[in-house]
Amino acid sequence: MQVTALGKDLQQELLQELTQALAMAVPIAILDCDLLLYGRGHRTLDRFKLEDVTDEYLVSMYGFPRQFIYYLVDLLGATLSRPTQRSRAISPETQILAALGFYTSGSFQTRMGDAIGISQASMSRCVANVTEALVERASQFIHFPEDEASVQSLKDDFYGLAGMPGVLGVIDCTHVAIKAPNAEDLSYVNRKGLHSLNCLMVCDARGALLSAETHWPGSLQDCTVLQQAALNSQFEAGLHKDGWLLGDSSFFLRTWLMTPLHIPETTAEYRYNMAHSATHSVIEQTFRTIRSRFRCLDGSKGTLQYSPEKSSHIILACCVLHNISLEHGLDVWSSPATGQMEQPEEEYEQMESLDSEACRIRRELLLTHFS
């Protein structure tokens, strides 16, 4: 009887302790959920205010000054405020800061999430949201000029660099490293044996992008990328007349794409090649600047840890931000060159043109402007 009574007392005592433990576990579980969803310290998501910090702090943490960030909030705010199932949605301002922090640093740093009061998981969602919002607006900020005055201004700016006439843009490709999609897919493996996207871009004399196609697999050569690109179709259809692009020897000479002479012999040919090289260098400088400003692309923090499609969108989002920054007077050449920026130059074969009309146009250009 004593054993039975003792057993009952022990059961009651254990039940009481279990009840107390469960009562304590509920608020702990709620706190942990808040911590997971809303960041350390259970902060209010709108607690971080731009006006409470200096421009120097914003540039050091997020890469851009206050007025630029305010502009992005106005531009993307409606898209980033779409209805959510959560009772406490992350504000557009906070989402933009999180995305800028990733683009310009290349990592989801804990201290950055702490600064704006969100977790690393929330930062990842913010990057995805802002990236898609910027990609939706790519055509608004990346395009060739259409009116005659703007086209002539474009040509004049290029002519002022090295005396090359008729230039509508300079074109080149650059590789951005990504994680391997899967073991079987070799289409993204470039000549160096690394997985990458081969990005075809055109810029103007200031370094503003006029075209950006960021989705091509790294195994494709530059000439193949251009052959399959939307840009090729536009120029072949005559959408951009009375001028040409400048490309290096990795591309074929076309009526709308002037390349350097493989073996210059005459004085005029040397002058043409020198002017071509000096003008084309703008795109190389632009690539360096984009990698410097958006460190998620430069490989210093490793490859982009996303699928090819998402990686392509991140690259394009950075291109959009690059052009917006130029519109706001953040000079393309002003970004400091720090860390690992430049990729080793790709080796390529000299492309010999079979386009007789393109050869004629280049000969005429030599005789008219460089003889």
C-alpha positions as CSV (number, residue, x, y, z in Angstrom):
1,M,0.0,0.0,0.0
2,Q,2.9,2.3,0.9
3,V,4.5,1.6,-2.5
4,T,1.3,2.3,-4.3
5,A,0.7,5.6,-2.5
6,L,4.3,6.6,-3.1
7,G,3.8,5.8,-6.8
8,K,0.8,8.1,-7.0
9,D,2.6,10.9,-5.2
10,L,5.5,10.6,-7.6
11,Q,3.1,10.6,-10.6
12,Q,1.4,13.8,-9.3
13,E,4.8,15.5,-8.7
14,L,6.0,14.6,-12.2
15,L,2.8,15.8,-13.7
16,Q,3.0,19.1,-11.9
17,E,6.6,19.6,-13.1
18,L,5.6,18.8,-16.6
19,T,2.7,21.3,-16.6
20,Q,5.1,24.0,-15.3
21,A,7.6,23.1,-18.0
22,L,5.0,23.3,-20.8
23,A,3.8,26.6,-19.5
24,M,7.3,28.0,-19.8
25,A,7.9,26.4,-23.2
26,V,5.0,28.3,-24.9
27,P,6.4,31.8,-24.5
28,I,9.9,30.5,-25.3
29,A,8.7,28.9,-28.5
30,I,6.9,32.1,-29.5
31,L,10.1,34.1,-28.7
32,D,12.2,31.7,-30.8
33,C,9.8,32.1,-33.7
34,D,10.0,35.9,-33.5
35,L,13.7,35.6,-33.4
36,L,13.7,33.4,-36.5
37,L,11.3,35.6,-38.5
38,Y,12.2,39.1,-37.3
39,G,15.8,38.9,-36.2
40,R,17.8,39.1,-33.0
41,G,16.5,41.0,-30.0
42,H,12.9,40.8,-31.2
43,R,13.2,44.3,-32.8
44,T,10.5,46.2,-34.6
45,L,11.2,45.8,-38.3
46,D,10.9,49.5,-39.0
47,R,13.1,50.5,-36.1
48,F,16.1,51.2,-38.3
49,K,15.6,54.7,-39.8
50,L,17.8,56.2,-42.5
51,E,17.7,59.6,-40.9
52,D,19.3,58.3,-37.7
53,V,22.6,57.4,-39.4
54,T,25.2,59.3,-41.5
55,D,25.8,59.0,-45.2
56,E,29.2,57.6,-44.4
57,Y,27.7,54.8,-42.4
58,L,25.2,54.0,-45.2
59,V,27.9,53.9,-47.9
60,S,30.2,51.7,-45.7
61,M,27.4,49.2,-44.9
62,Y,25.2,49.3,-48.0
63,G,27.3,50.9,-50.7
64,F,25.1,53.9,-51.4
65,P,24.2,57.3,-49.9
66,R,20.8,58.2,-48.3
67,Q,19.2,60.0,-51.3
68,F,19.9,57.1,-53.6
69,I,18.3,54.7,-51.1
70,Y,15.3,57.0,-50.8
71,Y,15.0,57.0,-54.6
72,L,14.9,53.2,-54.6
73,V,12.3,53.1,-51.9
74,D,10.1,55.4,-54.1
75,L,10.8,53.3,-57.2
76,L,10.3,49.9,-55.7
77,G,8.1,50.6,-52.7
78,A,4.8,49.6,-54.2
79,T,6.2,46.3,-55.6
80,L,7.9,45.4,-52.3
81,S,4.7,46.2,-50.3
82,R,2.6,43.4,-51.9
83,P,0.2,41.7,-49.6
84,T,1.8,39.1,-47.3
85,Q,0.4,36.4,-45.0
86,R,2.6,37.7,-42.2
87,S,1.2,40.1,-39.6
88,R,4.5,42.0,-39.6
89,A,5.8,42.4,-43.1
90,I,9.3,43.7,-43.7
91,S,9.2,47.3,-44.9
92,P,10.4,48.2,-48.4
93,E,13.2,50.4,-46.9
94,T,14.5,47.4,-44.9
95,Q,14.3,45.0,-47.8
96,I,16.3,47.4,-50.0
97,L,19.0,47.9,-47.4
98,A,19.3,44.1,-47.0
99,A,19.6,43.6,-50.8
100,L,22.1,46.5,-51.2
101,G,24.1,45.0,-48.3
102,F,24.3,41.7,-50.1
103,Y,25.0,43.1,-53.6
104,T,27.8,45.3,-52.4
105,S,29.4,42.9,-49.9
106,G,28.7,39.5,-51.4
107,S,27.7,37.9,-48.1
108,F,24.8,37.7,-45.7
109,Q,26.7,39.1,-42.8
110,T,25.1,38.6,-39.3
111,R,26.1,42.2,-38.3
112,M,24.3,43.6,-41.3
113,G,21.1,41.8,-40.4
114,D,21.5,42.9,-36.8
115,A,21.9,46.5,-37.9
116,I,18.4,46.5,-39.6
117,G,16.8,44.0,-37.2
118,I,16.2,41.0,-39.4
119,S,17.6,37.4,-39.5
120,Q,19.9,36.0,-42.2
121,A,16.9,34.0,-43.6
122,S,14.9,37.2,-43.9
123,M,17.8,38.9,-45.6
124,S,17.8,36.1,-48.2
125,R,14.1,36.7,-48.9
126,C,14.7,40.4,-49.1
127,V,17.4,39.9,-51.8
128,A,15.1,37.7,-53.8
129,N,12.2,40.3,-53.6
130,V,14.4,43.3,-54.5
131,T,16.2,41.5,-57.3
132,E,12.9,40.6,-59.0
133,A,11.6,44.1,-58.6
134,L,14.7,45.5,-60.3
135,V,14.7,42.9,-63.0
136,E,11.1,43.9,-63.8
137,R,12.4,47.5,-64.5
138,A,15.5,46.5,-66.4
139,S,14.1,47.8,-69.8
140,Q,13.3,51.2,-68.1
141,F,17.0,51.8,-67.3
142,I,19.0,49.7,-69.8
143,H,18.3,50.6,-73.4
144,F,19.6,52.3,-76.5
145,P,18.5,55.9,-77.1
146,E,15.8,56.3,-79.6
147,D,15.4,59.9,-80.6
148,E,17.8,61.4,-83.2
149,A,19.4,64.0,-80.9
150,S,20.2,61.4,-78.2
151,V,21.8,59.0,-80.8
152,Q,23.9,61.8,-82.2
153,S,25.0,62.8,-78.7
154,L,26.0,59.1,-78.1
155,K,28.2,59.2,-81.2
156,D,29.7,62.6,-80.3
157,D,30.7,61.3,-76.9
158,F,32.5,58.3,-78.4
159,Y,34.2,60.4,-81.0
160,G,35.5,62.7,-78.3
161,L,37.4,59.7,-76.7
162,A,39.7,58.8,-79.5
163,G,38.3,60.1,-82.8
164,M,36.3,56.9,-83.8
165,P,33.2,58.0,-85.7
166,G,29.7,56.5,-85.8
167,V,30.0,54.5,-82.6
168,L,26.7,53.5,-81.0
169,G,28.2,51.4,-78.2
170,V,31.1,49.2,-77.2
171,I,30.4,45.5,-76.7
172,D,32.1,42.7,-74.8
173,C,31.4,39.6,-72.6
174,T,32.4,39.0,-69.0
175,H,32.1,35.8,-66.9
176,V,30.5,35.7,-63.5
177,A,31.2,32.6,-61.4
178,I,28.2,30.5,-60.1
179,K,27.8,27.3,-58.2
180,A,27.6,24.1,-60.3
181,P,23.9,23.5,-61.2
182,N,24.5,19.8,-61.1
183,A,27.1,17.2,-62.0
184,E,25.6,16.3,-65.3
185,D,25.2,19.8,-66.7
186,L,28.5,20.9,-68.4
187,S,27.0,23.8,-70.4
188,Y,28.0,26.2,-67.7
189,V,31.6,25.1,-67.5
190,N,33.9,27.6,-69.2
191,R,37.4,27.2,-70.7
192,K,39.0,27.4,-67.3
193,G,36.9,24.5,-66.0
194,L,34.8,26.8,-63.7
195,H,31.0,27.2,-63.7
196,S,29.9,30.6,-64.9
197,L,27.5,32.8,-66.8
198,N,28.8,34.6,-69.9
199,C,27.2,38.0,-69.8
200,L,27.0,40.1,-73.0
201,M,26.9,43.8,-72.4
202,V,27.1,47.1,-74.4
203,C,27.8,50.5,-72.8
204,D,28.1,54.1,-73.8
205,A,31.1,56.5,-73.5
206,R,30.2,57.2,-69.8
207,G,29.9,53.5,-68.9
208,A,26.1,53.4,-68.8
209,L,24.8,50.0,-70.0
210,L,22.7,50.1,-73.2
211,S,22.2,46.3,-73.3
212,A,22.8,43.5,-70.8
213,E,22.1,39.8,-71.4
214,T,23.2,37.9,-68.3
215,H,21.8,34.4,-68.8
216,W,24.2,32.8,-71.3
217,P,26.0,29.5,-70.2
218,G,29.7,29.9,-69.6
219,S,30.7,27.2,-72.1
220,L,29.5,29.5,-75.0
221,Q,32.1,31.5,-76.8
222,D,31.6,35.3,-77.1
223,C,30.8,35.1,-80.8
224,T,28.2,32.3,-80.2
225,V,26.6,34.3,-77.4
226,L,26.2,37.3,-79.7
227,Q,24.9,35.2,-82.6
228,Q,22.1,33.9,-80.3
229,A,21.5,37.2,-78.5
230,A,18.5,39.5,-78.8
231,L,21.0,42.2,-79.5
232,N,22.0,40.5,-82.7
233,S,18.4,40.3,-83.9
234,Q,17.9,44.0,-83.2
235,F,20.9,45.1,-85.3
236,E,20.2,42.6,-88.1
237,A,16.6,44.0,-88.2
238,G,18.0,47.5,-88.6
239,L,16.6,48.9,-85.4
240,H,19.9,50.8,-84.8
241,K,20.9,52.4,-88.1
242,D,23.7,54.7,-89.2
243,G,26.4,53.5,-86.9
244,W,28.1,50.5,-85.4
245,L,29.2,48.8,-82.2
246,L,32.9,48.3,-81.4
247,G,33.9,44.8,-80.4
248,D,37.2,43.0,-79.9
249,S,38.6,40.1,-82.0
250,S,36.5,37.5,-80.2
251,F,33.6,38.7,-82.5
252,F,33.1,38.5,-86.2
253,L,33.3,41.7,-88.3
254,R,29.7,42.8,-89.2
255,T,28.3,45.7,-91.0
256,W,27.1,47.0,-87.6
257,L,30.1,45.7,-85.6
258,M,33.6,47.0,-86.2
259,T,36.5,44.8,-85.0
260,P,40.2,45.6,-85.0
261,L,42.5,44.5,-87.8
262,H,44.3,41.3,-87.0
263,I,47.6,42.3,-88.5
264,P,47.7,46.1,-89.2
265,E,50.2,47.1,-92.0
266,T,49.6,50.6,-93.0
267,T,49.7,53.8,-90.9
268,A,45.9,54.2,-91.3
269,E,45.4,50.6,-90.1
270,Y,47.5,51.3,-87.0
271,R,45.6,54.5,-86.3
272,Y,42.3,52.7,-86.7
273,N,43.4,49.9,-84.3
274,M,44.7,52.5,-81.7
275,A,41.4,54.5,-81.8
276,H,39.4,51.2,-81.7
277,S,41.4,50.0,-78.6
278,A,41.2,53.3,-76.7
279,T,37.4,53.5,-77.3
280,H,36.7,49.9,-76.6
281,S,38.5,50.1,-73.3
282,V,35.4,51.9,-71.8
283,I,33.6,48.5,-71.6
284,E,36.5,46.9,-69.8
285,Q,36.6,49.8,-67.3
286,T,32.8,49.4,-66.8
287,F,33.2,45.7,-66.0
288,R,35.8,46.6,-63.4
289,T,33.7,49.2,-61.9
290,I,30.6,47.0,-61.7
291,R,32.7,44.3,-60.0
292,S,34.2,46.8,-57.6
293,R,30.8,48.3,-56.6
294,F,28.9,45.0,-56.5
295,R,31.2,42.6,-54.7
296,C,28.8,39.7,-55.0
297,L,30.0,39.5,-58.6
298,D,33.7,39.7,-58.2
299,G,34.3,36.2,-56.7
300,S,36.1,37.5,-53.6
301,K,33.4,36.0,-51.4
302,G,33.0,32.9,-53.5
303,T,30.7,32.1,-56.4
304,L,27.0,33.1,-56.5
305,Q,25.3,30.3,-54.5
306,Y,22.1,30.3,-56.7
307,S,20.7,28.5,-59.7
308,P,21.8,29.9,-63.1
309,E,18.4,31.7,-63.5
310,K,18.6,33.4,-60.1
311,S,22.2,34.2,-60.5
312,S,21.4,35.8,-63.9
313,H,18.7,37.9,-62.2
314,I,21.1,39.1,-59.5
315,I,23.6,40.2,-62.1
316,L,21.0,42.0,-64.1
317,A,19.7,43.7,-60.9
318,C,23.3,45.0,-60.3
319,C,23.4,46.3,-63.9
320,V,20.1,48.2,-63.3
321,L,21.6,49.7,-60.1
322,H,24.8,50.6,-61.9
323,N,22.8,52.7,-64.5
324,I,20.6,54.3,-61.8
325,S,23.7,55.2,-59.9
326,L,25.0,57.0,-63.0
327,E,21.8,58.9,-63.3
328,H,22.3,60.1,-59.7
329,G,25.8,61.4,-60.4
330,L,27.6,58.5,-58.7
331,D,30.4,58.5,-61.3
332,V,31.2,55.2,-63.0
333,W,34.9,55.8,-62.5
334,S,34.7,56.9,-58.9
335,S,34.4,53.5,-57.2
336,P,37.7,52.5,-55.5
337,A,39.4,49.5,-56.9
338,T,39.7,47.0,-53.9
339,G,40.2,43.3,-53.6
340,Q,39.9,40.7,-56.4
341,M,38.2,42.4,-59.3
342,E,39.5,41.4,-62.7
343,Q,39.1,38.0,-64.1
344,P,42.0,36.7,-66.3
345,E,41.4,37.6,-69.8
346,E,39.7,34.8,-71.9
347,E,41.8,33.4,-74.7
348,Y,40.0,33.4,-78.0
349,E,40.7,32.8,-81.7
350,Q,40.9,35.7,-84.1
351,M,37.6,35.7,-85.9
352,E,38.0,36.2,-89.7
353,S,35.0,37.8,-91.3
354,L,33.3,36.4,-94.4
355,D,31.1,39.4,-94.7
356,S,32.3,41.3,-97.8
357,E,30.0,44.2,-97.1
358,A,31.4,44.5,-93.6
359,C,35.0,44.5,-94.9
360,R,34.1,47.2,-97.4
361,I,32.6,49.4,-94.7
362,R,35.7,49.0,-92.5
363,R,38.0,49.8,-95.5
364,E,35.9,52.9,-96.2
365,L,36.2,54.0,-92.6
366,L,40.0,53.6,-92.7
367,L,40.2,55.7,-95.9
368,T,37.8,58.4,-94.7
369,H,39.0,58.9,-91.1
370,F,42.4,57.4,-90.5
371,S,44.4,57.9,-93.7
